[in-house]
Amino acid sequence: MLGDKIPRLADIKTESGLNDSADVKYLVILRNLFDVASFYKARAEEAREWTPDRGAMSAIKEWNRALGWASDHSEKANTFVLCYETFFFGDTEPRELYDFLEVPAEHIETLNTALEAFRKESAGLETRRLNILSPNERMEICRRGKFAAYRKLLD
């Protein structure tokens, strides 16, 4: 997923010229649809950041569209696919990501230290999150989510 906060990045048009620049790199962060839908629903219910009609069902449509964009671009040299759960809750250095981003060797230790602290904080947040999806919403996610494309991108 391109991001549950701004998934409409999948709608970037090539006419802008941005997509054709050799300097542009795309980092696609895949997140599972259940978490994305939960966050959409929470934001829609709060009605502070999002409209009330942009809840869990909107998440499915936008997640599927973002997966389509990611699938179309995942083989390109300027695109890197990263699993949200592995990055934020893993325990290994994201060496391939650092290589893709061309991080200078002298910054790796600092990044790893920051990443370790961030992962500890993320683990604490994760234990406090509740699944707010109804049984019907979970069923619709299972029915309509493009999980084959998700699995392919994870591989």
C-alpha positions in Angstrom: 0.0 0.0 0.0 1.3 3.4 -0.8 0.1 4.6 2.6 -3.1 4.7 4.4 -2.8 8.4 5.1 -2.5 9.5 1.5 -3.3 6.5 -0.7 -4.4 8.7 -3.6 -0.7 8.9 -4.5 -1.7 6.0 -6.7 -3.5 8.6 -8.9 -0.3 10.5 -9.8 -0.5 11.1 -13.5 2.5 10.7 -15.8 1.7 14.0 -17.5 3.3 15.8 -14.6 6.7 14.6 -15.8 7.6 13.6 -12.2 7.3 9.9 -13.0 9.8 10.2 -15.8 12.6 11.8 -13.8 15.6 9.6 -13.2 16.0 11.3 -9.8 12.6 10.2 -8.5 12.5 7.0 -6.3 9.3 5.4 -5.1 9.1 3.7 -1.8 5.9 1.6 -1.7 5.0 0.5 1.8 2.6 -2.4 1.9 0.3 -2.6 4.9 -2.3 -5.2 5.5 -5.8 -4.2 4.6 -7.3 -4.9 8.0 -5.2 -2.3 9.7 -5.7 0.2 6.8 -9.5 -0.2 7.0 -9.4 0.1 10.8 -7.5 3.4 10.5 -9.9 4.7 7.8 -12.8 3.9 10.0 -11.3 5.6 13.0 -10.5 8.7 11.1 -14.0 8.8 9.5 -15.7 8.4 12.9 -13.5 11.2 14.4 -14.4 13.4 11.4 -11.4 15.6 12.1 -9.2 14.5 9.3 -11.6 12.7 6.9 -15.2 12.9 5.9 -17.5 10.5 7.7 -18.2 8.6 4.5 -14.6 7.6 3.9 -14.5 4.7 6.3 -13.6 1.0 6.0 -15.3 0.4 2.7 -13.4 3.3 1.1 -10.2 1.7 2.4 -10.8 -1.5 0.4 -11.3 0.5 -2.9 -8.3 2.7 -2.3 -6.1 -0.1 -1.1 -6.9 -2.2 -4.2 -6.2 0.8 -6.5 -2.8 1.5 -4.7 -1.9 -2.2 -5.1 -2.6 -1.9 -8.8 -0.2 1.1 -9.0 2.4 -0.8 -7.0 2.1 -3.9 -9.1 2.6 -1.9 -12.3 5.8 -0.2 -10.9 7.3 -2.8 -8.6 9.7 -4.2 -11.2 11.1 -0.7 -12.1 14.6 0.1 -10.8 13.3 3.3 -9.2 10.7 1.5 -7.0 11.3 -0.3 -3.8 8.6 -2.4 -2.1 8.7 -2.5 1.7 6.5 -4.5 4.1 5.1 -2.3 6.8 5.1 -5.0 9.5 8.6 -6.1 8.7 10.0 -2.6 8.7 8.2 -1.3 11.8 8.2 -4.5 13.8 11.1 -6.4 12.5 14.4 -6.9 14.1 16.8 -6.7 11.2 18.6 -3.8 9.5 16.8 -2.8 6.3 20.0 -3.1 4.3 18.3 -3.4 0.9 16.3 -0.2 1.6 19.5 1.7 2.6 21.1 0.5 -0.6 18.1 1.6 -2.7 18.1 5.0 -1.0 21.9 5.2 -1.5 22.5 6.0 2.2 26.1 6.7 2.9 27.9 4.1 5.0 28.7 6.6 7.7 25.0 7.2 8.4 23.9 3.5 8.8 24.7 3.2 12.5 22.8 6.3 13.3 19.8 5.2 11.2 19.9 1.7 12.9 19.9 3.3 16.4 16.9 5.5 15.4 15.1 2.6 13.8 15.5 0.5 17.0 14.0 3.2 19.1 11.2 3.8 16.7 10.4 0.0 16.6 10.2 -0.1 20.4 7.7 2.8 20.3 5.7 1.2 17.5 5.5 -2.0 19.4 4.0 -0.1 22.4 1.4 1.6 20.1 0.5 -1.7 18.5 -0.5 -3.3 21.8 -2.9 -0.4 22.5 -4.7 -0.5 19.1 -8.0 -2.2 18.9 -9.6 -3.8 15.8 -12.7 -1.6 15.4 -14.0 -3.3 12.3 -17.4 -5.0 12.4 -17.8 -8.6 11.3 -19.5 -7.4 8.1 -16.6 -5.0 7.4 -14.1 -7.9 7.9 -16.1 -10.1 5.6 -16.2 -7.4 2.9 -12.4 -7.0 3.2 -12.0 -10.7 2.7 -14.4 -10.7 -0.2 -13.2 -7.6 -2.0 -9.5 -7.2 -1.1 -7.0 -8.1 -3.8 -4.9 -10.3 -1.6 -3.2 -12.2 -4.5 -1.6 -8.9 -5.7 -0.6 -8.1 -2.0 1.1 -11.5 -1.6 2.9 -11.2 -4.9 4.2 -7.8 -3.9 5.4 -9.2 -0.6 7.4 -11.8 -2.4 
